Amino acid sequence: MLIFCDTSALVKLVVKEEGSDRVAQAADRAEGLAVCRIAWAEAMAALAQRSRVKGANQRELQQARHALIQIWNHFAIVEINQALVEKAGTFADAFALRGYDSVQLAAVHTLQEHATDRVILACFDRRLNQAPLLMQLDVIE
């Protein structure tokens, strides 16, 4: 089993919040973890946004950034290419998704098409989670 983490799940691996335990347990059971290349920028942006919140624990956020840097090389990376972004454009229209959400969906779909193992999407975005269910992809919520 391979777990594909969208950015919402990736952040839960480095920041303790609701759902972190579910992602960590799934990751422990998985043979591998995968992300789309854009998840790096999205995760760093999410951490930066948290750091701008009044009262944010800057030390914990710095630890989260360091943890992301440490684990990044352990992920299988789904790269962005023209075929993937064209698929993302189709998914954006078909499922009424935002741009990067459609890229995440196209990435997990592409991974599923080429994987020999079962691929499960770890995602905590309600709108994005609806599309894989319609496509008969397994989802950890």
MDAnalysis code that builds the backbone (N, CA, C; Angstrom):
import MDAnalysis as mda
import numpy as np

u = mda.Universe.empty(423, n_residues=141, atom_resindex=np.repeat(np.arange(141), 3), trajectory=True)
u.add_TopologyAttr("name", ["N", "CA", "C"] * 141)
u.add_TopologyAttr("resid", np.arange(1, 142))
u.add_TopologyAttr("resname", ["MET", "LEU", "ILE", "PHE", "CYS", "ASP", "THR", "SER", "ALA", "LEU", "VAL", "LYS", "LEU", "VAL", "VAL", "LYS", "GLU", "GLU", "GLY", "SER", "ASP", "ARG", "VAL", "ALA", "GLN", "ALA", "ALA", "ASP", "ARG", "ALA", "GLU", "GLY", "LEU", "ALA", "VAL", "CYS", "ARG", "ILE", "ALA", "TRP", "ALA", "GLU", "ALA", "MET", "ALA", "ALA", "LEU", "ALA", "GLN", "ARG", "SER", "ARG", "VAL", "LYS", "GLY", "ALA", "ASN", "GLN", "ARG", "GLU", "LEU", "GLN", "GLN", "ALA", "ARG", "HIS", "ALA", "LEU", "ILE", "GLN", "ILE", "TRP", "ASN", "HIS", "PHE", "ALA", "ILE", "VAL", "GLU", "ILE", "ASN", "GLN", "ALA", "LEU", "VAL", "GLU", "LYS", "ALA", "GLY", "THR", "PHE", "ALA", "ASP", "ALA", "PHE", "ALA", "LEU", "ARG", "GLY", "TYR", "ASP", "SER", "VAL", "GLN", "LEU", "ALA", "ALA", "VAL", "HIS", "THR", "LEU", "GLN", "GLU", "HIS", "ALA", "THR", "ASP", "ARG", "VAL", "ILE", "LEU", "ALA", "CYS", "PHE", "ASP", "ARG", "ARG", "LEU", "ASN", "GLN", "ALA", "PRO", "LEU", "LEU", "MET", "GLN", "LEU", "ASP", "VAL", "ILE", "GLU"])
u.atoms.positions = np.array([
    [0.844, -1.172, 0.000],
    [0.000, 0.000, 0.000],
    [0.894, 1.241, 0.000],
    [0.518, 2.192, -0.839],
    [1.232, 3.463, -0.967],
    [0.275, 4.574, -0.569],
    [0.721, 5.467, 0.300],
    [-0.098, 6.605, 0.731],
    [0.360, 7.845, -0.027],
    [-0.576, 8.475, -0.731],
    [-0.308, 9.756, -1.385],
    [-0.855, 10.839, -0.461],
    [0.014, 11.713, -0.002],
    [-0.383, 12.801, 0.897],
    [-0.560, 14.085, 0.103],
    [-1.772, 14.636, 0.142],
    [-1.902, 15.986, -0.370],
    [-1.308, 16.902, 0.700],
    [-1.297, 18.186, 0.462],
    [-0.632, 19.095, 1.390],
    [-1.276, 19.110, 2.770],
    [-2.594, 18.983, 2.831],
    [-3.255, 18.986, 4.145],
    [-2.788, 17.809, 4.991],
    [-2.572, 16.662, 4.382],
    [-2.065, 15.488, 5.109],
    [-0.572, 15.611, 5.381],
    [0.167, 16.150, 4.436],
    [1.609, 16.328, 4.629],
    [1.882, 17.208, 5.843],
    [1.144, 18.295, 5.973],
    [1.338, 19.186, 7.112],
    [1.051, 18.452, 8.420],
    [0.088, 17.543, 8.406],
    [-0.244, 16.789, 9.615],
    [0.886, 15.843, 10.040],
    [1.787, 15.538, 9.133],
    [2.952, 14.731, 9.504],
    [3.992, 15.531, 10.275],
    [3.958, 16.849, 10.141],
    [4.981, 17.680, 10.796],
    [4.421, 18.628, 11.846],
    [3.097, 18.779, 11.904],
    [2.434, 19.629, 12.890],
    [1.379, 18.782, 13.587],
    [1.403, 18.775, 14.883],
    [0.412, 18.019, 15.651],
    [-0.905, 18.784, 15.642],
    [-1.912, 18.195, 14.988],
    [-3.235, 18.795, 14.915],
    [-4.246, 17.679, 14.693],
    [-5.508, 18.018, 14.658],
    [-6.532, 17.008, 14.435],
    [-6.258, 16.261, 13.127],
    [-6.257, 14.951, 13.203],
    [-5.999, 14.121, 12.037],
    [-4.556, 13.646, 11.928],
    [-3.646, 14.256, 12.677],
    [-2.234, 13.861, 12.606],
    [-2.039, 12.390, 12.943],
    [-2.752, 11.916, 13.943],
    [-2.608, 10.509, 14.347],
    [-3.027, 9.565, 13.230],
    [-4.116, 9.895, 12.525],
    [-4.585, 9.030, 11.422],
    [-3.557, 8.964, 10.293],
    [-2.959, 10.098, 9.969],
    [-1.955, 10.110, 8.907],
    [-0.713, 9.334, 9.348],
    [-0.278, 9.551, 10.583],
    [0.909, 8.853, 11.095],
    [0.682, 7.345, 11.125],
    [-0.496, 6.903, 11.551],
    [-0.794, 5.470, 11.586],
    [-0.810, 4.881, 10.177],
    [-1.414, 5.580, 9.250],
    [-1.442, 5.108, 7.864],
    [-0.031, 5.054, 7.292],
    [0.768, 6.071, 7.596],
    [2.150, 6.111, 7.109],
    [2.957, 4.947, 7.668],
    [2.716, 4.611, 8.935],
    [3.434, 3.491, 9.552],
    [3.093, 2.159, 8.888],
    [1.849, 2.014, 8.427],
    [1.417, 0.763, 7.796],
    [1.790, 0.686, 6.316],
    [2.042, 1.826, 5.709],
    [2.283, 1.888, 4.266],
    [3.671, 1.389, 3.903],
    [3.775, 0.919, 2.677],
    [5.082, 0.535, 2.135],
    [5.853, 1.758, 1.676],
    [5.141, 2.847, 1.420],
    [5.791, 4.078, 1.001],
    [4.822, 5.238, 1.008],
    [5.395, 6.437, 0.951],
    [4.616, 7.668, 0.908],
    [4.960, 8.428, -0.358],
    [3.962, 9.083, -0.920],
    [4.172, 9.864, -2.133],
    [3.517, 11.227, -1.980],
    [4.067, 12.201, -2.686],
    [3.519, 13.555, -2.737],
    [3.720, 14.093, -4.148],
    [2.987, 15.131, -4.458],
    [3.208, 15.858, -5.702],
    [4.270, 16.923, -5.446],
    [5.071, 17.221, -6.418],
    [6.157, 18.198, -6.281],
    [5.664, 19.519, -5.684],
    [4.450, 19.949, -6.026],
    [3.949, 21.238, -5.531],
    [3.688, 21.236, -4.029],
    [3.622, 20.067, -3.407],
    [3.319, 19.990, -1.977],
    [4.382, 20.713, -1.140],
    [5.612, 20.740, -1.624],
    [6.668, 21.456, -0.892],
    [6.296, 22.927, -0.722],
    [5.991, 23.580, -1.828],
    [5.653, 25.005, -1.779],
    [4.377, 25.236, -0.986],
    [3.392, 24.387, -1.174],
    [2.137, 24.545, -0.437],
    [2.345, 24.356, 1.071],
    [3.129, 23.357, 1.453],
    [3.375, 23.104, 2.883],
    [4.167, 24.251, 3.502],
    [5.194, 24.713, 2.816],
    [5.966, 25.835, 3.354],
    [5.096, 27.085, 3.466],
    [4.208, 27.296, 2.502],
    [3.293, 28.439, 2.560],
    [2.320, 28.288, 3.734],
    [1.842, 27.076, 3.974],
    [0.930, 26.837, 5.100],
    [1.632, 27.117, 6.427],
    [2.885, 26.690, 6.541],
    [3.644, 26.949, 7.770],
    [3.928, 28.446, 7.925],
    [4.240, 29.121, 6.830],
    [4.481, 30.566, 6.877],
    [3.214, 31.309, 7.295],
    [2.071, 30.867, 6.780],
    [0.805, 31.498, 7.149],
    [0.549, 31.328, 8.645],
    [0.816, 30.149, 9.168],
    [0.639, 29.910, 10.605],
    [1.564, 30.804, 11.429],
    [2.759, 31.054, 10.910],
    [3.718, 31.855, 11.686],
    [3.279, 33.319, 11.781],
    [2.416, 33.762, 10.866],
    [1.939, 35.145, 10.895],
    [0.773, 35.353, 11.863],
    [0.229, 34.257, 12.377],
    [-0.891, 34.344, 13.306],
    [-0.380, 34.790, 14.669],
    [-1.052, 35.776, 15.239],
    [-0.650, 36.285, 16.543],
    [-0.684, 35.154, 17.571],
    [0.390, 35.023, 18.298],
    [0.472, 33.992, 19.316],
    [0.943, 32.639, 18.812],
    [1.313, 32.568, 17.544],
    [1.799, 31.298, 16.995],
    [3.096, 30.895, 17.696],
    [3.244, 29.612, 17.924],
    [4.449, 29.100, 18.565],
    [5.545, 28.993, 17.504],
    [6.408, 29.987, 17.445],
    [7.440, 30.054, 16.407],
    [8.424, 28.892, 16.510],
    [8.707, 28.465, 17.710],
    [9.642, 27.345, 17.888],
    [9.069, 26.070, 17.282],
    [7.790, 25.795, 17.541],
    [7.150, 24.604, 16.976],
    [7.074, 24.686, 15.455],
    [6.815, 25.864, 14.941],
    [6.751, 26.019, 13.485],
    [8.128, 25.815, 12.848],
    [9.172, 26.296, 13.498],
    [10.522, 26.068, 12.990],
    [10.852, 24.575, 13.029],
    [10.436, 23.886, 14.077],
    [10.637, 22.433, 14.161],
    [9.871, 21.729, 13.053],
    [8.668, 22.208, 12.736],
    [7.879, 21.611, 11.658],
    [8.573, 21.795, 10.310],
    [9.114, 22.991, 10.070],
    [9.859, 23.226, 8.824],
    [11.063, 22.276, 8.730],
    [11.783, 22.150, 9.832],
    [12.948, 21.261, 9.859],
    [12.517, 19.810, 9.626],
    [11.410, 19.395, 10.223],
    [10.912, 18.035, 10.030],
    [10.544, 17.794, 8.571],
    [9.922, 18.772, 7.938],
    [9.571, 18.637, 6.518],
    [10.825, 18.472, 5.672],
    [11.832, 19.266, 5.950],
    [13.102, 19.153, 5.219],
    [13.695, 17.760, 5.402],
    [13.617, 17.233, 6.614],
    [14.196, 15.921, 6.912],
    [13.458, 14.779, 6.221],
    [12.138, 14.850, 6.155],
    [11.381, 13.719, 5.598],
    [11.172, 13.813, 4.089],
    [11.375, 14.978, 3.500],
    [11.046, 15.174, 2.089],
    [11.721, 14.141, 1.181],
    [12.969, 13.856, 1.426],
    [13.694, 12.929, 0.546],
    [13.225, 11.487, 0.663],
    [12.358, 11.202, 1.614],
    [11.836, 9.838, 1.779],
    [10.555, 9.610, 0.988],
    [10.018, 10.657, 0.386],
    [8.794, 10.536, -0.393],
    [9.089, 10.185, -1.842],
    [8.196, 9.403, -2.437],
    [8.175, 9.279, -3.892],
    [7.514, 10.570, -4.383],
    [8.111, 11.203, -5.363],
    [7.618, 12.499, -5.849],
    [6.943, 12.319, -7.202],
    [5.703, 12.761, -7.299],
    [5.018, 12.807, -8.589],
    [5.359, 14.157, -9.202],
    [6.038, 14.103, -10.335],
    [6.506, 15.327, -10.989],
    [5.410, 15.973, -11.833],
    [5.551, 17.254, -12.002],
    [4.634, 18.035, -12.834],
    [5.128, 17.976, -14.279],
    [4.237, 17.639, -15.184],
    [4.552, 17.682, -16.613],
    [3.285, 18.105, -17.363],
    [3.390, 18.247, -18.656],
    [2.261, 18.756, -19.437],
    [1.052, 17.829, -19.358],
    [1.281, 16.524, -19.429],
    [0.160, 15.579, -19.359],
    [-0.565, 15.696, -18.014],
    [0.196, 15.856, -16.942],
    [-0.416, 15.964, -15.621],
    [-1.232, 17.241, -15.491],
    [-0.703, 18.367, -15.967],
    [-1.458, 19.616, -15.828],
    [-2.678, 19.634, -16.747],
    [-2.605, 18.953, -17.879],
    [-3.792, 18.844, -18.734],
    [-4.864, 18.011, -18.039],
    [-4.458, 16.914, -17.404],
    [-5.401, 16.107, -16.627],
    [-5.968, 16.940, -15.487],
    [-5.118, 17.731, -14.837],
    [-5.568, 18.601, -13.754],
    [-6.610, 19.599, -14.253],
    [-6.402, 20.142, -15.430],
    [-7.380, 21.067, -16.001],
    [-8.726, 20.406, -16.234],
    [-8.698, 19.176, -16.696],
    [-9.937, 18.416, -16.886],
    [-10.623, 18.170, -15.546],
    [-9.834, 17.788, -14.529],
    [-10.393, 17.532, -13.202],
    [-10.922, 18.812, -12.561],
    [-10.246, 19.927, -12.790],
    [-10.706, 21.197, -12.228],
    [-12.111, 21.510, -12.720],
    [-12.328, 21.284, -13.992],
    [-13.639, 21.541, -14.578],
    [-14.660, 20.500, -14.121],
    [-14.292, 19.245, -14.179],
    [-15.235, 18.165, -13.869],
    [-15.672, 18.156, -12.411],
    [-14.770, 18.526, -11.496],
    [-15.059, 18.423, -10.072],
    [-15.110, 19.777, -9.358],
    [-15.065, 20.866, -10.121],
    [-15.121, 22.223, -9.565],
    [-14.037, 22.433, -8.497],
    [-12.797, 22.082, -8.855],
    [-11.670, 22.183, -7.929],
    [-10.843, 23.432, -8.195],
    [-10.177, 23.907, -7.142],
    [-9.188, 24.975, -7.300],
    [-7.982, 24.398, -8.043],
    [-7.134, 25.276, -8.555],
    [-6.013, 24.866, -9.400],
    [-5.106, 23.814, -8.794],
    [-4.506, 24.119, -7.634],
    [-3.573, 23.161, -7.054],
    [-4.273, 21.909, -6.546],
    [-5.544, 22.027, -6.127],
    [-6.272, 20.819, -5.739],
    [-6.430, 19.890, -6.933],
    [-6.694, 20.456, -8.092],
    [-6.831, 19.621, -9.282],
    [-5.493, 18.984, -9.667],
    [-4.388, 19.679, -9.414],
    [-3.062, 19.103, -9.663],
    [-2.814, 17.940, -8.706],
    [-3.195, 18.106, -7.439],
    [-3.037, 17.020, -6.467],
    [-3.847, 15.797, -6.911],
    [-5.083, 16.018, -7.346],
    [-5.928, 14.911, -7.797],
    [-5.334, 14.245, -9.036],
    [-4.847, 15.039, -9.961],
    [-4.220, 14.462, -11.155],
    [-2.977, 13.663, -10.785],
    [-2.234, 14.138, -9.782],
    [-1.025, 13.427, -9.352],
    [-1.363, 12.076, -8.740],
    [-2.359, 12.033, -7.844],
    [-2.708, 10.745, -7.230],
    [-3.327, 9.813, -8.273],
    [-4.082, 10.357, -9.194],
    [-4.670, 9.530, -10.259],
    [-3.576, 8.944, -11.153],
    [-2.605, 9.757, -11.509],
    [-1.476, 9.292, -12.328],
    [-0.680, 8.236, -11.581],
    [-0.440, 8.467, -10.309],
    [0.280, 7.481, -9.497],
    [-0.479, 6.165, -9.470],
    [-1.799, 6.225, -9.279],
    [-2.623, 5.011, -9.248],
    [-2.540, 4.260, -10.576],
    [-2.546, 4.994, -11.677],
    [-2.476, 4.363, -13.002],
    [-1.177, 3.588, -13.199],
    [-0.095, 4.042, -12.583],
    [1.215, 3.433, -12.809],
    [1.697, 2.550, -11.665],
    [0.990, 2.542, -10.560],
    [1.438, 1.796, -9.384],
    [1.032, 0.326, -9.483],
    [1.866, -0.514, -8.928],
    [1.527, -1.925, -8.844],
    [0.825, -2.224, -7.520],
    [0.976, -1.331, -6.542],
    [0.343, -1.473, -5.238],
    [-0.894, -0.577, -5.158],
    [-1.704, -0.827, -4.166],
    [-2.869, -0.001, -3.877],
    [-2.397, 1.386, -3.449],
    [-3.032, 2.427, -3.973],
    [-2.720, 3.811, -3.612],
    [-3.909, 4.375, -2.848],
    [-3.615, 4.980, -1.710],
    [-4.648, 5.606, -0.886],
    [-4.301, 7.081, -0.741],
    [-5.289, 7.928, -0.947],
    [-5.105, 9.369, -0.805],
    [-5.347, 9.772, 0.639],
    [-4.379, 10.442, 1.244],
    [-4.554, 11.067, 2.554],
    [-4.814, 12.541, 2.299],
    [-6.009, 12.981, 2.658],
    [-6.431, 14.342, 2.340],
    [-7.463, 14.790, 3.353],
    [-7.386, 16.047, 3.756],
    [-8.322, 16.585, 4.729],
    [-9.068, 17.791, 4.176],
    [-9.146, 17.894, 2.872],
    [-9.889, 18.939, 2.193],
    [-11.215, 18.325, 1.731],
    [-12.315, 18.799, 2.272],
    [-13.623, 18.201, 1.999],
    [-13.940, 18.156, 0.506],
    [-13.729, 19.245, -0.187],
    [-14.061, 19.296, -1.614],
    [-13.173, 18.347, -2.416],
    [-11.891, 18.356, -2.130],
    [-10.975, 17.479, -2.849],
    [-11.272, 16.013, -2.563],
    [-11.715, 15.685, -1.358],
    [-12.014, 14.298, -1.004],
    [-13.206, 13.728, -1.750],
    [-14.098, 14.561, -2.233],
    [-15.271, 14.061, -2.948],
    [-14.902, 13.496, -4.311],
    [-13.968, 14.116, -4.987],
    [-13.598, 13.685, -6.336],
    [-13.008, 12.274, -6.371],
    [-12.046, 11.929, -5.504],
    [-11.496, 10.572, -5.563],
    [-12.540, 9.496, -5.291],
    [-13.500, 9.797, -4.441],
    [-14.546, 8.813, -4.167],
    [-15.361, 8.537, -5.430],
    [-15.628, 9.574, -6.190],
    [-16.343, 9.403, -7.460],
    [-15.485, 8.633, -8.467],
    [-14.172, 8.739, -8.325],
    [-13.236, 8.046, -9.224],
    [-12.833, 6.677, -8.687],
    [-13.443, 6.263, -7.584],
    [-13.183, 4.979, -6.939],
    [-11.735, 4.845, -6.461],
    [-11.173, 5.955, -5.969],
    [-9.872, 5.936, -5.307],
    [-10.123, 5.888, -3.810],
    [-9.322, 5.145, -3.088],
    [-9.458, 5.073, -1.637],
    [-8.922, 6.340, -0.994],
    [-9.598, 6.774, 0.087],
    [-9.242, 8.015, 0.767],
    [-9.185, 7.789, 2.271],
    [-8.145, 8.329, 2.891],
    [-8.076, 8.415, 4.355],
    [-8.561, 9.809, 4.712],
    [-9.563, 9.885, 5.543],
    [-10.073, 11.204, 5.945],
    [-9.764, 11.448, 7.388],
])
